[in-house]
Amino acid sequence: MLIHPQFNPIAVSLGPLKVHWYGLTYLVAFTLFYLLASRRVNTPFFAERGWTRQRIEDLLFYGVLGVVLGGRLGYVFFYKPGYYLSHPAEIFAVWQGGMSFHGGLLGVMAAIAVYAWQHRKPFFEIADLVIPCIPVGLAAGRIGNFINGELWGRQAPVDLPWAMVFPQSGVDIPRHPSQLYQFGLEGLLLFALLWWYARTTRKQGAVTGAFLLGYGVFRFIAEYFREPDSFLGLLAFNMSMGQWLCVPMIVLGALLWVLATKKDAFRPKDRKA
């Protein structure tokens, strides 16, 4: 069996200033997003619609707010509503940990909606532009989880070559390194599929639908190897909270993809002069 390396969560310490690895993974995520999105705006479809790097920089600002605020509020209301209703002062104590991908996704969608309204852009034009750039950021976040030794997996067979003991769990049993599973599925594989799918012009909403469907399926699978949150355990039908949150993603993603590709429901009509 392997033993988790027990990384120091602090990457750089300069006097009272301490920079954590997890914080650096967020920086890497936003940097990769900017580089990839800057490449996508150079494609004819988006260039013809006035997209530039400057617009990506503006959109990134909205996105960062959406990720942080949505991720935190999602964790508060999806996972520990009772606790935070009793301790409202801790809701924005993000340094204590606790972020939700599903909440972050809702925050990003809200940020896109605000940007679309302010700049009079179709929502799905913006979403389809940025969606393929998101999975690499998710991959960076899972590396941060692994470095911190958090969100460890369920018990694994002792003969599994890559089974790993996470001392942070308090029980020295072999576990699945589920953070790395999610790194591979929701991060690298999803990025490769979406980047390939979005390499040619698609009808508006199709790329967004593909992301929701793909992430929902991959996360649902990965949750079978991830230890459920101790304060929640498994819920109805022996499904974790993460799996239940993926169900509407899968349904919505499939519906959106079908509507976008079959009926072209989200392509804005040409306006008459």
ZAMARGU-4260 file (C-alpha; in steps of 0.2 Angstrom, whole numbers, plus 5000, padded with zeros to 4 digits):
<rodrens>
0) 5000/5000/5000 | 5005/5018/4997 | 5005/5031/5010 | 4999/5049/5007 | 5015/5060/5006
5) 5008/5072/5019 | 5013/5088/5010 | 5015/5104/5019 | 4999/5113/5014 | 5009/5130/5015
10) 5018/5132/4999 | 5027/5148/5003 | 5029/5157/5020 | 5036/5175/5021 | 5034/5181/5039
15) 5015/5182/5042 | 5011/5179/5024 | 5007/5161/5020 | 5003/5155/5003 | 4994/5138/5003
20) 4995/5126/4989 | 4976/5126/4987 | 4976/5144/4984 | 4990/5142/4971 | 4979/5129/4962
25) 4965/5142/4960 | 4978/5154/4953 | 4983/5140/4941 | 4965/5137/4936 | 4961/5155/4932
30) 4977/5157/4922 | 4974/5142/4912 | 4956/5148/4909 | 4962/5164/4903 | 4975/5157/4891
35) 4963/5144/4884 | 4949/5157/4882 | 4961/5169/4874 | 4964/5156/4861 | 4946/5152/4858
40) 4942/5170/4854 | 4954/5169/4840 | 4943/5157/4831 | 4932/5164/4816 | 4915/5161/4825
45) 4920/5171/4840 | 4931/5184/4832 | 4917/5189/4820 | 4906/5192/4835 | 4918/5205/4843
50) 4926/5194/4856 | 4944/5200/4861 | 4956/5196/4875 | 4950/5212/4884 | 4933/5205/4885
55) 4940/5188/4892 | 4949/5198/4905 | 4932/5207/4910 | 4923/5190/4909 | 4936/5182/4920
60) 4933/5195/4934 | 4915/5191/4934 | 4919/5172/4934 | 4931/5173/4949 | 4917/5181/4959
65) 4905/5168/4953 | 4916/5154/4958 | 4921/5160/4975 | 4904/5167/4981 | 4894/5153/4972
70) 4906/5139/4978 | 4905/5145/4996 | 4886/5148/4997 | 4884/5131/4988 | 4893/5122/5002
75) 4884/5132/5015 | 4866/5128/5008 | 4869/5111/5000 | 4880/5103/5014 | 4878/5112/5031
80) 4863/5123/5030 | 4858/5119/5049 | 4876/5123/5055 | 4878/5139/5046 | 4860/5145/5050
85) 4866/5144/5068 | 4883/5152/5065 | 4879/5165/5051 | 4896/5174/5055 | 4905/5159/5048
90) 4897/5159/5031 | 4910/5169/5023 | 4925/5162/5033 | 4932/5153/5017 | 4949/5151/5025
95) 4941/5138/5036 | 4938/5127/5020 | 4922/5122/5012 | 4918/5125/4994 | 4905/5116/4982
100) 4908/5114/4964 | 4889/5114/4960 | 4888/5130/4970 | 4902/5137/4960 | 4894/5132/4944
105) 4878/5141/4948 | 4889/5156/4953 | 4898/5156/4936 | 4881/5154/4927 | 4874/5169/4936
110) 4890/5179/4932 | 4888/5174/4914 | 4870/5180/4914 | 4875/5197/4922 | 4888/5199/4909
115) 4877/5194/4895 | 4863/5207/4901 | 4876/5221/4903 | 4884/5218/4886 | 4869/5212/4876
120) 4876/5196/4872 | 4867/5179/4870 | 4869/5169/4886 | 4874/5153/4877 | 4886/5161/4866
125) 4896/5166/4881 | 4894/5149/4890 | 4899/5140/4875 | 4914/5150/4873 | 4921/5148/4891
130) 4914/5130/4895 | 4928/5120/4887 | 4941/5130/4897 | 4934/5125/4914 | 4939/5107/4916
135) 4958/5111/4917 | 4954/5122/4932 | 4944/5108/4940 | 4959/5097/4937 | 4970/5109/4946
140) 4958/5110/4961 | 4958/5091/4963 | 4977/5091/4964 | 4975/5104/4978 | 4963/5092/4987
145) 4976/5078/4985 | 4990/5089/4992 | 4979/5093/5007 | 4975/5075/5009 | 4956/5079/5009
150) 4941/5072/5001 | 4949/5055/5002 | 4941/5039/4994 | 4932/5024/5001 | 4940/5009/5007
155) 4949/5000/4993 | 4955/4981/4991 | 4971/4978/4999 | 4978/4971/4983 | 4974/4987/4973
160) 4992/4993/4968 | 4988/5011/4970 | 4977/5010/4986 | 4983/5023/4998 | 4982/5026/5016
165) 4977/5044/5021 | 4982/5047/5039 | 4971/5062/5040 | 4956/5051/5039 | 4961/5044/5056
170) 4960/5026/5051 | 4974/5017/5043 | 4965/5008/5029 | 4969/5007/5011 | 4958/5019/5001
175) 4955/5024/4983 | 4964/5041/4979 | 4948/5048/4973 | 4955/5065/4971 | 4966/5058/4957
180) 4951/5049/4949 | 4942/5065/4948 | 4957/5074/4942 | 4957/5062/4927 | 4939/5060/4924
185) 4931/5078/4927 | 4948/5086/4923 | 4959/5079/4909 | 4946/5068/4900 | 4932/5080/4901
190) 4943/5094/4894 | 4950/5083/4880 | 4932/5078/4875 | 4925/5096/4876 | 4940/5104/4867
195) 4938/5091/4853 | 4919/5094/4852 | 4920/5113/4852 | 4934/5113/4839 | 4921/5116/4826
200) 4906/5128/4827 | 4892/5120/4836 | 4874/5127/4838 | 4872/5138/4853 | 4869/5128/4869
205) 4876/5112/4862 | 4893/5114/4871 | 4886/5119/4887 | 4874/5104/4887 | 4888/5093/4883
210) 4898/5100/4898 | 4883/5098/4910 | 4880/5080/4904 | 4898/5075/4904 | 4903/5082/4921
215) 4887/5075/4929 | 4891/5057/4922 | 4910/5058/4927 | 4906/5065/4944 | 4892/5053/4947
220) 4905/5038/4943 | 4919/5046/4954 | 4907/5047/4969 | 4907/5028/4970 | 4925/5029/4975
225) 4925/5044/4986 | 4921/5044/5004 | 4904/5052/5008 | 4905/5067/5019 | 4905/5061/5037
230) 4891/5073/5043 | 4880/5067/5029 | 4884/5049/5024 | 4874/5041/5010 | 4857/5048/5007
235) 4842/5040/4998 | 4846/5025/4987 | 4863/5024/4994 | 4868/5039/4984 | 4880/5053/4991
240) 4875/5072/4990 | 4887/5074/4976 | 4878/5061/4966 | 4861/5069/4970 | 4867/5086/4964
245) 4873/5078/4948 | 4856/5071/4943 | 4849/5087/4938 | 4865/5091/4929 | 4864/5076/4919
250) 4845/5078/4915 | 4847/5097/4911 | 4863/5094/4901 | 4855/5080/4890 | 4839/5090/4887
255) 4849/5106/4883 | 4860/5096/4871 | 4846/5088/4862 | 4836/5104/4860 | 4851/5114/4854
260) 4857/5101/4841 | 4840/5095/4835 | 4829/5111/4835 | 4842/5124/4836 | 4832/5132/4849
265) 4845/5144/4856 | 4852/5152/4840 | 4847/5170/4840 | 4837/5175/4825 | 4843/5187/4813
270) 4836/5204/4816 | 4828/5213/4802 | 4834/5231/4798
</rodrens>
